Amino acid sequence: MARNKVEICGVDTATLPVLKNEEMRKLFVQMQNGDLSAREELVNGNLRLVLSVIQRFNNRGEYVDDLFQVGCIGLMKSIDNFDLSQNVKFSTYAVPMIIGEIRRYLRDNNPIRVSRSLRDIAYKALQVKEKLISKHSREPTAEEIAKQLDVPMEDVVFALDAIQDPVSLFEPIYNDGGDPIYVMDQIGDEKNKDIQWIEEIALREAMTQLNDREKNILSMRFFQGKTQMEVAEEIGISQAQVSRLEKAAIKEMNKNIQS
């Protein structure tokens, strides 16, 4: 059976290794004792983690090779700064650092480009706005500005938004002498939380430690929504066996996630 070969930065992603938790800990100890080959093995053994992260940014129009290289920088920083004494899984520590590295790259290398027509509407809207403020001694609405310019109100809103200077999520907005409060601290996103996404990656990573039959059972039970009886009939074992295998697989995944 032919395997799917996808190359990123000259790396065949189909052949990337996956390190088990015990192997990771052993390599970290060796690296922290000065073994540079252990560091290289840790990098190569966690490239799949970088691939998981960059999938989140696929809709940005960036070259996958560029995102992969930037993600690898975040991975190497994570490896160099990981503290074995803390009871934290490496992927839980590394994923936010990889995300942060990619976000910095996108922020620094992707300036917002505003079209000439949109800029023209924006500048005219600002002139009209000043005149209306002088006339009525109040802030005009977007509808009033649009009426003066004889353009759709949506165009006025988009144009004025487009010429605003972008604000970094890491820009401090308050500091009382202690830890500063950043713009990102005031923004909520219920649909796309990093912690939920990190947990999903941890679950996928934990499933790689299971054997094929355990993976198949969990996939049918929790991703395809089948009952234990349906799973038992499909793979040719008893429902009791399915139940035992399912519980054992979940227990093993919990151990892998927490270790």
C-alpha positions as CSV (number, residue, x, y, z in Angstrom):
1,M,0.0,0.0,0.0
2,A,1.5,3.4,-1.0
3,R,1.9,5.9,1.7
4,N,1.1,9.6,1.3
5,K,4.3,11.5,0.9
6,V,4.1,15.2,1.7
7,E,7.4,17.2,1.9
8,I,7.7,20.4,3.8
9,C,11.1,22.1,3.8
10,G,12.5,19.0,2.2
11,V,11.2,16.8,5.1
12,D,9.1,13.8,4.3
13,T,6.4,14.2,6.9
14,A,5.2,10.6,6.4
15,T,8.5,9.3,8.0
16,L,8.6,11.6,11.0
17,P,9.2,9.7,14.2
18,V,7.0,9.9,17.3
19,L,8.7,9.8,20.7
20,K,7.1,8.1,23.7
21,N,7.1,9.9,27.1
22,E,9.8,7.7,28.5
23,E,12.1,8.3,25.5
24,M,11.4,12.1,25.8
25,R,12.5,12.2,29.5
26,K,15.6,10.2,28.8
27,L,16.6,12.5,25.9
28,F,16.0,15.6,28.0
29,V,18.3,14.3,30.7
30,Q,20.9,13.6,28.2
31,M,20.6,17.0,26.5
32,Q,20.8,18.8,29.8
33,N,24.0,16.9,30.5
34,G,25.5,18.3,27.3
35,D,24.5,15.7,24.7
36,L,23.8,17.7,21.5
37,S,22.7,14.7,19.6
38,A,19.9,14.2,22.1
39,R,18.7,17.7,21.4
40,E,18.6,17.0,17.7
41,E,16.6,13.8,18.3
42,L,14.1,15.7,20.5
43,V,13.6,18.2,17.7
44,N,13.1,15.6,15.0
45,G,10.9,13.6,17.3
46,N,8.5,16.5,17.8
47,L,8.2,17.9,14.3
48,R,4.7,16.3,14.1
49,L,3.7,18.7,16.9
50,V,4.8,21.6,14.7
51,L,2.7,20.2,11.8
52,S,-0.3,20.0,14.1
53,V,0.1,23.7,15.0
54,I,0.6,25.1,11.6
55,Q,-2.6,23.6,10.3
56,R,-4.3,26.2,12.4
57,F,-2.8,28.9,10.2
58,N,-3.4,27.4,6.8
59,N,-6.0,30.0,5.9
60,R,-3.6,32.9,6.2
61,G,-2.2,32.6,2.7
62,E,1.3,32.0,4.0
63,Y,3.7,29.5,2.5
64,V,3.6,26.3,4.6
65,D,7.4,26.0,4.4
66,D,7.8,29.4,6.0
67,L,5.3,28.6,8.8
68,F,7.0,25.2,9.4
69,Q,10.4,26.9,9.8
70,V,9.1,29.5,12.2
71,G,7.2,26.8,14.1
72,C,10.5,24.8,14.4
73,I,12.1,27.9,16.0
74,G,9.4,27.9,18.6
75,L,9.9,24.1,19.1
76,M,13.6,24.6,19.7
77,K,13.0,27.4,22.2
78,S,10.6,25.1,24.0
79,I,13.1,22.2,24.1
80,D,15.9,24.5,25.4
81,N,13.7,26.0,28.2
82,F,11.6,22.9,29.2
83,D,11.9,22.1,33.0
84,L,11.7,18.4,33.7
85,S,11.0,19.1,37.4
86,Q,7.6,20.6,36.6
87,N,4.7,18.1,36.3
88,V,3.8,19.3,32.8
89,K,3.6,17.3,29.6
90,F,6.1,18.7,27.0
91,S,3.4,19.2,24.3
92,T,1.3,21.3,26.7
93,Y,4.3,23.5,27.3
94,A,5.5,23.6,23.7
95,V,2.3,24.3,21.8
96,P,1.7,27.8,23.2
97,M,5.4,28.7,22.5
98,I,5.1,27.5,18.9
99,I,1.8,29.4,18.4
100,G,3.4,32.6,19.9
101,E,6.4,32.3,17.5
102,I,4.1,32.0,14.5
103,R,1.9,34.8,15.6
104,R,4.9,37.1,16.0
105,Y,6.0,36.2,12.5
106,L,2.6,36.9,11.0
107,R,2.3,40.2,12.9
108,D,5.8,41.4,11.8
109,N,5.6,40.3,8.2
110,N,2.1,40.9,7.1
111,P,1.2,44.6,7.0
112,I,-2.4,45.5,6.2
113,R,-2.7,46.8,2.7
114,V,-5.5,49.3,2.1
115,S,-6.8,49.9,-1.5
116,R,-6.6,53.4,-3.0
117,S,-10.4,53.6,-3.4
118,L,-10.9,52.7,0.2
119,R,-8.4,55.3,1.4
120,D,-10.1,58.0,-0.7
121,I,-13.4,57.2,0.9
122,A,-11.8,57.3,4.3
123,Y,-10.2,60.7,3.9
124,K,-13.4,62.2,2.5
125,A,-15.3,60.7,5.4
126,L,-12.9,62.3,7.9
127,Q,-13.4,65.7,6.2
128,V,-17.2,65.4,6.3
129,K,-17.0,64.2,9.9
130,E,-15.2,67.4,11.0
131,K,-17.7,69.6,9.2
132,L,-20.7,67.8,10.8
133,I,-19.0,68.0,14.3
134,S,-18.6,71.8,13.8
135,K,-22.1,72.2,12.6
136,H,-24.0,70.0,15.2
137,S,-21.4,69.9,18.1
138,R,-21.7,66.2,18.3
139,E,-20.2,63.0,16.7
140,P,-22.0,62.2,13.5
141,T,-23.1,58.7,12.7
142,A,-21.7,56.6,9.9
143,E,-25.1,56.9,8.2
144,E,-25.0,60.7,8.3
145,I,-21.5,60.6,6.8
146,A,-22.5,58.2,4.1
147,K,-25.5,60.3,3.2
148,Q,-23.2,63.4,2.7
149,L,-20.8,61.4,0.5
150,D,-23.6,59.5,-1.3
151,V,-22.0,56.1,-0.7
152,P,-23.2,53.0,1.1
153,M,-22.9,53.2,4.9
154,E,-20.9,49.9,4.9
155,D,-18.3,51.5,2.7
156,V,-17.8,54.3,5.2
157,V,-17.5,51.9,8.1
158,F,-15.0,49.6,6.2
159,A,-12.9,52.6,5.0
160,L,-12.6,54.3,8.5
161,D,-11.7,50.9,10.0
162,A,-9.1,50.2,7.3
163,I,-7.0,53.3,8.0
164,Q,-6.8,52.8,11.7
165,D,-3.3,51.8,12.8
166,P,-3.3,48.1,13.8
167,V,-2.8,47.5,17.5
168,S,-0.7,44.6,18.8
169,L,-2.5,42.1,21.1
170,F,0.6,42.4,23.3
171,E,0.4,46.2,23.6
172,P,0.0,47.2,27.3
173,I,-3.1,49.2,28.1
174,Y,-2.7,49.5,31.9
175,N,0.1,49.2,34.4
176,D,-0.1,50.0,38.1
177,G,3.5,49.1,38.8
178,G,2.8,45.4,38.8
179,D,2.1,43.1,35.9
180,P,0.7,45.0,32.9
181,I,-2.6,44.3,31.3
182,Y,-2.4,43.7,27.6
183,V,-5.0,44.2,24.8
184,M,-5.3,40.4,24.5
185,D,-6.3,40.2,28.2
186,Q,-9.5,42.1,27.3
187,I,-10.5,40.0,24.3
188,G,-12.6,36.9,24.6
189,D,-13.0,34.2,22.0
190,E,-15.5,31.5,22.9
191,K,-15.2,29.6,19.6
192,N,-11.4,29.3,19.4
193,K,-9.6,28.9,22.7
194,D,-6.0,27.9,22.8
195,I,-6.5,25.7,25.9
196,Q,-9.2,23.6,24.1
197,W,-7.1,23.3,21.0
198,I,-4.0,22.2,23.1
199,E,-6.1,19.6,24.8
200,E,-7.2,18.2,21.4
201,I,-3.6,17.9,20.3
202,A,-2.8,16.2,23.6
203,L,-5.6,13.7,23.0
204,R,-4.4,13.0,19.4
205,E,-0.9,12.5,20.7
206,A,-2.1,10.1,23.4
207,M,-4.0,8.0,20.9
208,T,-0.8,7.4,18.9
209,Q,0.4,5.3,21.9
210,L,-2.5,2.8,21.5
211,N,-2.4,-0.3,19.3
212,D,-4.5,-0.4,16.1
213,R,-7.4,-2.3,17.6
214,E,-7.7,0.2,20.5
215,K,-7.6,3.1,18.1
216,N,-10.2,1.5,15.9
217,I,-12.6,0.9,18.9
218,L,-12.2,4.5,20.2
219,S,-12.7,5.9,16.8
220,M,-15.9,4.0,16.2
221,R,-17.2,4.7,19.7
222,F,-16.5,8.4,20.1
223,F,-15.9,9.8,16.6
224,Q,-18.5,7.7,14.6
225,G,-21.0,7.5,17.5
226,K,-21.4,3.7,17.4
227,T,-22.7,1.6,20.3
228,Q,-20.5,-1.1,21.9
229,M,-22.8,-3.7,20.4
230,E,-22.3,-2.2,16.9
231,V,-18.6,-2.1,17.4
232,A,-18.6,-5.7,18.6
233,E,-20.5,-6.9,15.5
234,E,-18.2,-5.0,13.2
235,I,-14.9,-6.3,14.5
236,G,-16.2,-9.8,15.5
237,I,-15.8,-9.9,19.3
238,S,-18.2,-9.8,22.2
239,Q,-19.6,-6.6,23.7
240,A,-17.9,-7.4,27.0
241,Q,-14.6,-7.5,25.2
242,V,-15.3,-4.2,23.6
243,S,-16.1,-2.7,27.0
244,R,-12.9,-4.0,28.5
245,L,-10.7,-2.8,25.6
246,E,-12.4,0.6,25.6
247,K,-11.8,1.1,29.3
248,A,-8.2,-0.1,29.1
249,A,-7.5,2.3,26.2
250,I,-9.0,5.3,28.0
251,K,-7.0,4.5,31.1
252,E,-3.8,4.3,29.0
253,M,-4.6,7.6,27.3
254,N,-5.2,9.3,30.7
255,K,-1.8,8.0,31.9
256,N,-0.1,9.3,28.7
257,I,-1.7,12.7,29.0
258,Q,-0.9,13.2,32.7
259,S,2.6,11.8,32.6
